[in-house]
Amino acid sequence: MGILSHRRFKGFNELHIEGSEIIKNLPPNNVLFVSNHQTYFADVVAMFHVFNASLSGRTDSIKNIGYIWHPKLNVYFVAAKETMKSGLLPKIMAYAGSVSIERTWRAKGEEVNRQVKMSDISNISTALNDGWLITFPQGTTKPWRPIRRGTAHIIKKNKPIVVPIVIDGFRRSFDKKGRRINKRGILQSFVIKEPLEIDYENESVDSIVEKLQFAIEQHPSLLNVIPKEEIANVEEDNLKRKWEY
């Protein structure tokens, strides 16, 4: 999978990486990566590439795919169970490290309201105890959606190191599922930020949720500092961020 997908980020398009030195200094387990979400699968595949390239000594680069022969195998990602059963590629990725959960708010394209399965919570804790876990706390590829409070509960329960990641350009490069290349020559960005400072015992769920929103650059207040034409581009799945924090 790594060999087949490498040219999507280093060939057809260019992946601009920042902060990979943070990856090298992380412990082997109980690390939670939180990120905004732009495609079903390309986001996660890019993370596997960046993580393994960084651990192999590359700085902000996935050049030379030799890192793929000694991958970190205990890297998992949270995904909706129905998504991971929707075809051959999802099933392969599920086998590679999916922690598949049943979404409590949406199923088969319709709004639902159901209880959290305790087995899902247990599987997430097992993944963190064993290694690194990637999650997309908005639970959707649509931008500016609220953070799911369940992510904050996971953080308070497991007390992981929380590393934010902000991605861009994937929405323009790929189709929604991240399987097909839509445009070539797109600059994709992948920014790894310093771990969040969280008081696991005393900080409220709401406070953690707000920290996550700012960390992955999806807090509603940020809409006020983006030019109107930029917001229009978001709605057209053609986001081009040109603003600084």
N, C-alpha and C positions, 0 to 999 in steps of 0.2 A: 504494500500500500504506500509506503514511504517513497519507494523508487518511482512508482507510477504517478504520484502526485507532486513530486519535487518541482517539475517545470511549471506548474501552476503558480508557484511563488518565486521561482528563480529561472525565468525564461520567457514564458508568455507574458507574465507580469512581474513586477519587482516588489519585493517585500522589504519595506524600510523598518528596521527594528531599533528600538531604544530600550536600554535598561537591562540587557541580558546578564550583566554582572550580578544582578540580584538573584538570578536563578542559581548561580554557582554557590552562593552562600546559604542556601536553604537546607534545613535538615531533611533526612530521607523520608520522613513521614509526617502526618498531621499538618499538611499544608493545603489550604483551600484557595484556589484561584477563582476570582469573581470577575466577570467580563460582560460588556454589552454584547449583543448577539445580532448578526447580520445574515447568516445563512445557516441551514440545518447542519451541514457537515464540514464545509471548508474551514470554518473557524477553528474547530477542534483539531483538524488535520494540521493546520498551520501551527497550532500550539505544540503538537507532538514534535514537529520539525524544530521549532525554536528552542524548546526545552532540551532536546537531545543534542542539538548543535551547541548550545551554551554549555551543557555539561561536558562536552568533548573539547572545550577550550576555545571555541569560536566566540568572538565578541561582536555582537549585533550583526550576525551573518549566518546564513545557512549554506554558504558556498562550500562545495566539495561534499557530496552526500555520504562520504565515508563514515560519518557519525551514525548512520542508520544500522551498521553492523553490530553495534554495542548499545542498544537502546535501553532506556530506563523503562522497565516493563510494568512497574507498579504505579502507572499513571491512569487515573480513571476519570470519567466524565458523567455528569448527571444528564439523563435524557428521558423524554416521555416514552413509555413502553410502547404505545401504538406507533410512534415514529420509527422505532428500532425494529419493527416487524413489517415495514412497508416495502421491502425489496431486498435484493441480494446484497447491495452495498451496505445498507443499514445493519443487516444481520452480521456481516463481516466486522463492521465497526463495533457492534454490540459485543462480539466475541473478543475484540481487542481490548475492551475495558469499559463498557457501558454499565453504569448503575441505573438500571431502568426503573422508573417510578410511574405510578398512576397519578396523573394530574388531578387535583381536586377541584379545579375551576373550569376545565374545558376537556371535552372528549369528542372525537370524530367531528370536529368543526362546530360543536354546539356548546353553549354555556351549561355548566353543571355545578352542583354544590354537594360534594361528598366528603366523607371523613378521610383524614390522612391514614394511610395504612402503616401500622407499626413496623411491619417488615421492611418498608421502604426506609424508614428512619434508621432501623438497625443496619441495613445494607450500606447506607451513607456513612455511618459511624465505623463500620468494618473497613470501608475503603480508606477513610482517613487514618485509621490505626495502622493500615498496611502501607500507605504511600501518599501520593498527591491526588487531589480531587479537583476537577474543573467544574464550575457551575455557572449558569447564566441566570442570575437571580430575577430577571424580568420575565422569564419563562416564555418569551416570544421574540421573533426577529424584528418586530415593529419597534421603532425608536420611541423614546419618551414614555414608555409604559411604566407603571409603578413597580417597585421592587416587591417581590413576594416575601411576606413576613417570615415564612418558613425558613428562609436562609438565615435570618437573624437568630431564630431559635436553634438552628444547627450550630451556629457560631458559639452561642452561649453554652450549649450542652457539651460540645467537643473541644472548645478552646483552641482552635487551630491558629496557625499563622495565616493571616488573610492577605493575599497579594492581589491587588487590582490590576486588570489589563484593559486597555482601551484599543479597540481595533477600528479601522476605517478602510474604505475602498473595496471591501469584499462584496458589498451589495451591488456595486457597479461591475465588478469583475465576473461574478458568477450569477447563475440563476438562483432562485430562492432556496433550493435544496443544496446548492453548492456543488453540484455534480458537473454541470455544463459551463464552459467558459463563454460568457456573453460578450466581453470586450477584452482586447489585448492592449498592452501598453499602459495599463492602469497602475498607478502607484498605490500600493496597499501599505497601510501603516499599522504597526504593532508595538504599542508602548507598554512596558512593564513598569509599574510604580512600586515605590517602597511599601513594605507591609504596613497595614493600618495599626494604629494604637487603639486598643479596645480594652476596656475594663470589663472583663467577662462576668464578674460577680455583681457589679453595681450598675452597670450601664443598662439602660432600658432597651427593649426591642425597637422602639421607635427611633431612638438615638442611633442605634446600629444601622437601621434601614436608611436613615438620612446620610450617614457616613458612606454607605455603599453607593447611594445615588450620586453623591459628589465625586466619589472615587472613580466610578466608571463613566462620569460625565453625562449623567442622565437625570440630574435633578431638574425639576420643573423651572426653577428660578433661572437656569442657564439659558432658557429660551429667550429671556429678556435681553441677553447680550449677544445674540446671534443675529446678523443682518437678516431682513425679511426674505431676501432671495435665497439665503441659506436654508431657512425653514421650508421654503417651497421645494427646494431640492431634496430635503428629507422626505417630504410627502411623495415625491416622484422617485423615490429610491435612488437618488443621485446626489448623495450628501458630499459636500466638499468643505471640510472644516478649515477655516482660515483665522480662527480666533484663539486667543491665549488666555490662560488662567493666571 
